[in-house]
Amino acid sequence: MDKLILKGHEFENRLLTGTGKFADKNLIAPMLKASKSNIITMALRRVNFSNPKENILNYIPKEVTLLPNTSGARNAEEAIKIARIAREAGCGDFIKIEIINDMKYLMPDNEETVKATKVLAEEGFIVLPYIVPDLITAKKLEEAGAAAIMPLGSPIGSNKGLLTKPLIEMINDNKKLPVIVDAGIGAPSQAAEAMEMGIDAVLVNTAISTAEDPVKMGEAFAMAVKAGRMAYLAKLAKTSKFANASSPLTDFLFRGDK
Amino acid sequence: MGFYSVLEKWNNFDFENYFSHVTDKDVIESIEKDNLDEFDFLNLLAPIAKNHLEKMAIKANLVKQQYFGNVISLYIPIYVSNFCTNNCAYCGFSKKNHIIRKHQTIEQIEEEAKEIAKTGIDHILLLTGEAKEIDTMDYLKEAVKVLKKYFDSVSIEVMPLEEEEYRELKEIGLDGLTVYQETYNEEIYDQVHISGKKKDYHFRLNTPERGAKAGLRTVGMGPLFGLSEIKKEAFLAGLHLKYLTDKYLNTAFSISLPRINPAEGGFQPSFPLDDVTFVQFLTAFRLFQVKADINISTREVAEFRDHLMHIGVTKLSAGSKTDVGGYTKKDESTCQFEISDTRSAEETIQAIENYGYQPIYKDWQQIL
């Protein structure tokens, strides 16, 4: 597969995964192996640095890139503080900005996300902002120095797939940065659909971690993402409202015997 | 006027008549909906809904998995004082009861905190009786400060405070507030709260809203089942939860379903809540407000709590002691109520893992 490039960092795989919601954290490593996902997100608020027994970092193989997220942050200021804590704690320079102050629908706050992105990009972070799909916000994030744009496919945890498809298409058609669909993808077929559209990567957490067999589901998503990407690169055949008859119906008009 | 204006609209509603007309078809339709309205919630609370308990439980589990995943969040309560100026008919801390009363110093709280921190659980709930002359704002501030040294997330369950007071505590790191309405029935509320500040129904009722206005991240609430007719209590508590959730998008609300446990004073509940109805209510809450945390304390026995993990519960207390100084055991005082799940924090965590869930020790990063 062609590589995913985030601010000069190259990744073989276009499936990003998450650490949340696993029943058993020991499943994270085999899931990563089966899915070959090499970027994994984790909520810094759940990392217990002072308790070695319960530190989620112990369950993530060293070769995988950590993508700490600012989940729990309700504004730019809090997200910035969380990002700095993550970096100081040795979690690297990648940061997923997740700012939510709507506990009812869990919609990200685009305005605060732009603010946080600007500050953190200036500090050298590789910033992946999670947003409600909106072209104008995406353009502001490009200017603010984001490394990718992460629009939601449908509300977090809904598993409803690409309900926001027309809005994501607008962002994708006008992008300067990789677009990663985050939230809402509940099945491999939905991931494939996003990849066929030319989306650069997908982030899938719940659908894998809460599956009955998270390892097998990770592998299924890897295959779907790969298939979708290949289909995009191969350029899908055009769809048509009209059936194309293998023997054209009006051909008789133009035959020599007319 | 706040939530009271919503309550008033339901004052003349004939609940019993409505419940008696709910059909099996109504219940099934409400279970299958994605967005339940108040009448769907009533359908799920109706006695006939017990015919569909398994279906409600399956849906509750699915919804929980979808929005929370395979996780159970943990917290530990710390009782620092059991002095109380209220005389409440059902409470072991009631002023009239001759119990051993303690009020911990900040140093003693710190010692307890150190002991609790050994469990690895990072969420603590600070509790007192209601005695503002003893558990002053300065005392609460110092207590929150010292707990913040050991825990990322500190919540309180103390006497209802003014909005400004919640704001002051938030500034030094308080995350959350828990306050139970006890009963939504104003008349019974007046009868069981015999004397003291707690007699003020409206001040109590508006407490969760004051906490939300002050910007607290989490607000826990619920009725104390046993004081008034249970279906109506459950409905009004659900309505209160919905009112707050709709109005304060910034705050995460959680609901508990405490039942009256044996306590000093020997109060007998007039409206007992049996296990089957408890499960019916719990699943109804889960389907009505899908994103709210549902919290089960150690008032319930271990085996029952374990089963509830599979039907929508997201939060458990672990290794609770309801006596002041209960973790270091250097002192002796009387418990608020008798604990039913007496397992240690470690044993509770082990059970959570055995049932295939991930225990969440920490869910907030202290950054302020």
Contacts between the chains, C-beta under 8 A, distances in Angstrom:
chain1	res1	chain2	res2	distance
A	20	B	69	6.2
A	20	B	71	7.7
A	21	B	68	7.5
A	21	B	69	2.5
A	21	B	70	5.6
A	21	B	71	6.0
A	21	B	358	7.3
A	22	B	69	7.8
A	22	B	70	6.6
A	22	B	358	5.9
A	23	B	70	3.8
A	23	B	356	4.7
A	23	B	357	5.8
A	23	B	358	5.5
A	24	B	353	7.6
A	24	B	356	7.6
A	24	B	358	7.0
A	25	B	358	6.7
A	44	B	365	5.4
A	45	B	152	7.8
A	45	B	362	7.1
A	45	B	363	5.8
A	45	B	364	5.1
A	45	B	365	4.2
A	46	B	360	6.7
A	46	B	362	5.8
A	46	B	363	6.0
A	47	B	362	7.5
A	47	B	365	7.7
A	48	B	120	7.0
A	48	B	122	6.6
A	48	B	361	6.0
A	48	B	362	4.7
A	51	B	120	4.7
A	51	B	361	6.9
A	51	B	362	7.9
A	53	B	120	6.7
A	54	B	120	5.4
A	54	B	361	5.2
A	54	B	362	7.5
A	72	B	363	7.7
A	72	B	364	6.0
A	72	B	365	6.5
A	74	B	217	7.8
A	74	B	250	6.5
A	78	B	367	6.0
A	81	B	367	4.3
A	82	B	365	6.0
A	82	B	367	6.0
A	85	B	365	6.6
A	85	B	367	6.7
A	101	B	249	6.7
A	101	B	250	5.0
A	102	B	249	4.4
A	102	B	250	7.5
A	103	B	245	7.3
A	103	B	249	5.9
A	103	B	250	6.7
A	103	B	251	6.3
A	103	B	252	4.6
A	103	B	253	7.6
A	103	B	291	6.9
A	104	B	245	5.7
A	104	B	246	6.9
A	104	B	249	5.3
A	104	B	291	6.8
A	105	B	249	8.0
A	106	B	291	7.4
A	157	B	66	5.2
A	157	B	67	4.5
A	157	B	68	8.0
A	158	B	66	7.4
A	159	B	66	6.4
A	206	B	66	7.4
A	206	B	69	6.2
A	209	B	69	6.2
A	209	B	70	7.2
A	210	B	65	5.3
A	210	B	66	7.8
A	210	B	69	5.2
A	210	B	70	5.7
